Amino acid sequence: MKKRNWLGAAALSLALLAPSVQAHPLWMLPSEFNLSTEDAFWITVDASAAHGVFTFDKAVGLDNVSIYTPAGDRQRMGPYFKGKRRSVFDLEINTDGTYKVELSSPQRYVTTYEIGARNTKRRIFANKQEAEIPEGAKNVTTTVMQTLSTFYVTQRAPSNKVLEATGKGFELHPLTHPSDVVAKEQSRFKFTFDGEPLANMAVEITSHGTAWRDSRDQMDLKTDKNGVVTFKPKVAGPHLLMTSMRKAIDSPLADAAGVNYHLTFEVLSQ
C-alpha cells in the first residue's frame, strides 16, 4: 500500500460517487416564514432527512445549526428535541428584518478509485494526504462533501444583511428576496462557489403536499451562464429547492468540492 501524494487526473471521475455516499435530502420547515406582529414571536422548526418533501424519515442532530439575526449577528440556539423520525427546535423572532437559519453537516472527504482488470470501483473516507491507495489504482479522485439546509424568516419588513455574499464556498444570492416569492410570478436565485457563478447546474423545486397528489410535480430547472435560476411557482405554500454542486478545486486535501444544498422557502399567494 502507498499513500497518495499526487493530484488526480484533470478529468475528475465524480461519477464514482455512488448515491449511498451522498447525504439524504435534508430539510428544515419553520411554522412561519413571514410575521407581521410587533411583539416577539416564537416559531417552531421541524427537521428531517428524507427523500420525500416535508415528510418525516430520520431525525438529525441540530448541534450545527447557525442562526443569524437581521443585523448579521450569531444567535444561540436553545434546547432541541431529537426523536426517531424528526428533530424539533423553537426560535424566538424578536427583531424586525430577515433571519437566516442554516444547518450544515461536517465536511467529509471521499476518495474514489478504480482497481483491477475489471476497473472495480472503490472508495475510502479519507483526504488526499491520508488515503491509502493500492498500487495500480486508476482514476483516483478525492472530493470534500458537505450538506447544507437553509431557510429565512422575516419579521415585518424584509432586510438584506443576512443575504450578503462573502465570496467563499457555496452561496445563494437571492435576486428575489426569499420573503417575496409570489405564486405565478417570476423569481430568480443566483448560485456561486468562491464567488464564481455556477452555470448549467440542475435545480429542482417542489411544492408541499406531494403525498396528496398523483405526481411529485417538481420544476426541473438549470442555472444560466451567470448561475441564475429563474422560476415561476404555480401554488402558494412551502417549497423545497434542492441542488448539488461538484467542482474542481485547488487544495492539498481534495481535487473537488461537492455540496448538497436544500432551501426551504414560502411562496406567497397573489
N, C-alpha and C positions, 0 to 999 in steps of 0.2 A: 504493500500500500504506500501511497505517497500523498503528501499534502499538495493541494492545488496551488500553484503560485504563478499562474498565467491567466490572462484575460480570455474570456470566451470569444468565439468567432463573432465577426461583425453582425452576421445574420443570426440574431438571438432565437433560440428554439423555445419560445414561450409556449408553444402548443403542447409542450410536455407537461405543463402544469395541469394535472388532472382536476376535475371538478371537486374531488374529495379534499384537495389541498386548499381550495378556495373556501372562504367562510360562507356559511349560510347567510341569506339576506337578513339584515339586522335593522329593525325599525323601532323608533320611539314615537308614541302617539300621545300628545297632550290633550287634556279635556277641553281646553280652549286655545285658540290661536290669536284671537283679537278681542281685547277687552275695552270697554268704554267707561268703566267705573272710575271715579276719582279717588276711591279708597283702595287700600291694599287688598289683594285678592289672591287666594290660594288656588292653584291648579294642581291636578294630579296627572301623572305621566305613566303610561304603560310601556314596557319594553319587552321584546321577544325576538328570538332568532327563529325565523320561519320562512318557508318558501311561499306561503300564502300571504296575501296583502292584508295586514291588520288581523291576522288570525294567530292564535297562540300555539306555540310549539315547544320552545325551550327557553327557560329563564336565563338571563345573562347577568353577569356581575356588573355593578354600576360604579365601582371604585374609580374608573377612568372617565367619568362624566365631568365635563368642564362647562361651567355656567358663566356667561359674560353679560354684565349689565349694560343698559344703554350707553353708559359712559365708557364702556370697554374694560371695566374692572372685572376681576375674577370674583365670583360669589361662591361661598362654600355651600356644598350640598349637605342636607341633614340626613337622618337615618332613612334607610330604604328597606323594602321587603323583597326577598327573593323566594319565589315559590317554585313549583315544579315546571310550570309552563310559561310563566311571565314574571317580570320584576316590576315593582311599582315604587315611585317616589313622589313626594309633594314639593311644590316650588312656590314660594311667595313672590308675587309680582307687585312691587310697591313703588316703582318709578316709571314716569311717563317715558315712552320710547320703545325701542325694539331690543329684546333679549335674544341671545344666541345660546343654544344648548347643544353640546356635541359629545357623543360617546365614541371614543377611539380605542381600538384594540392595540395591544403592544405590537411593535414591529416584529415580524417573523421572517427569517431567512430560509429560503428553499433552494437547494442546489439540485439540478436535474442533469442527467446524462444518459447516454446510450452505451451499451456494452455487449460484446459477443457477436457471433456471426449473424444472429437474428436481430441485432440492434434493440435488445431488450431495454425498456425504459426503466430507469431507477431514479430515486430521489433521496436526498439527505436534508434534514432540517439543520443546516449549518451555513455560515457565511463562507466567502471565498478563502479566507485565511484559515478557517477551522475545518473545512470539509476534507475528509479523507477520500480521495478519488482513486479507484483502481487503475492499474496500467492498462492502456488500450482503450480507455473511455473516450467517447466522441460526443460532440455537440454539448459540451459542458457549459451550463449557464446557471448563475445564481441570481435570484430575484428576491428583493426585500418587499414583503407583503404587509398591507395594513387595511383594516376595515374601519370606515367612518360612518356614523349615523348622526344626522343633524336636524334640528327644527328651530324655528324662530317664533317668538311670541311678542305681540305688540300691545302695549298699554296706551290707549287713546291714539296719539298721532305716531306714525312710523318715524324712525330715525335711522341713520346710516352708519354710525360709528362701528358697530359690530360687523358691517358688511365690507369694511375697508380691507384692501388686499395687502398682503405682506411680501409677495413675490417669492415665497418659499413653499415648496411642496405643492400638493393638490389643493386647488382653491375654486370655490364657486363665486362668481361675480354676478349678483342678481341685477341684470339690466332692468328688469321689472322687480320691484320690491316684493319679497315673499308674502307680505301682508296685503298686496294689491293685485293679486292674481284673480281675474274675474272670468266666470264661465262665458264661453262663446266670444271671448275677446283674446287678441294675440298677446302672448307674453314671451319674454326672452331671458334666458340664462346663459352666462358665459363660463367656460371652464379653462383653467390654466394649470400648468405644472412648472414650478420655479419661474413663474411669470410668462411662460411661453404658451400660446394658445394650443389647445388640444383639438386638432382638426379631425374630422371624419370619425369621431368617437360615437359608438352606439349608445343611445339613451332610451330607456323605457319609462313611461309614465302611466300609472294605473290608478284609477279611482277606487274608492272604498266600495264595499258591497259585492265583491266577486262571488261570495258564497250564495248570493241570491239572484244570479243571472246565469244565462246559459254558457257564456264565454268570459274569459278574462278581460277581453275588450281593451287591451292596453294600446297606447300610442307607441309605435316603434319609430324612433327618430334618429338622426345623426347630426352632429355639430358641423357647421360650415368651416371654411378655411380660417376663420377668426375665432374658432372654438365656441361659437354661439349656436344654441339650440332654440328654435322657435316653435311654439306650440299654441294650440287653441283648445282648452279643455271644454268638454261637452256639458258636464254637470258640476254642480256645486258640491262642496264637502271635502273631506280629507283625501289627499292623493299621495302616492309614493313614487318618487323618482329614483331609479336605480341605474348606475353606470359603472363600468370597470375600465381602468386605465392600465396599460402596460407600456413602459417607455424606457429606452436605454438611458443609463446614467453613467457618469464618470465617478466611480467610487472604488476604494480599495477593498470594500466588503461585498459589493454586488455589481452585476452587469446591468441590471434593470430594476425599476421600481414598479410595483403593482399596487393599485388602490381599488378597493371595492367601496363605492360611495352610495349612500342612501339618504335622501332628503324627504322629510315629511312636510307637506305644506297644505294649507287650506285654499280651496277655490271658492270665492265669494259668488253669490247669486247676483244677477244683473240688477 
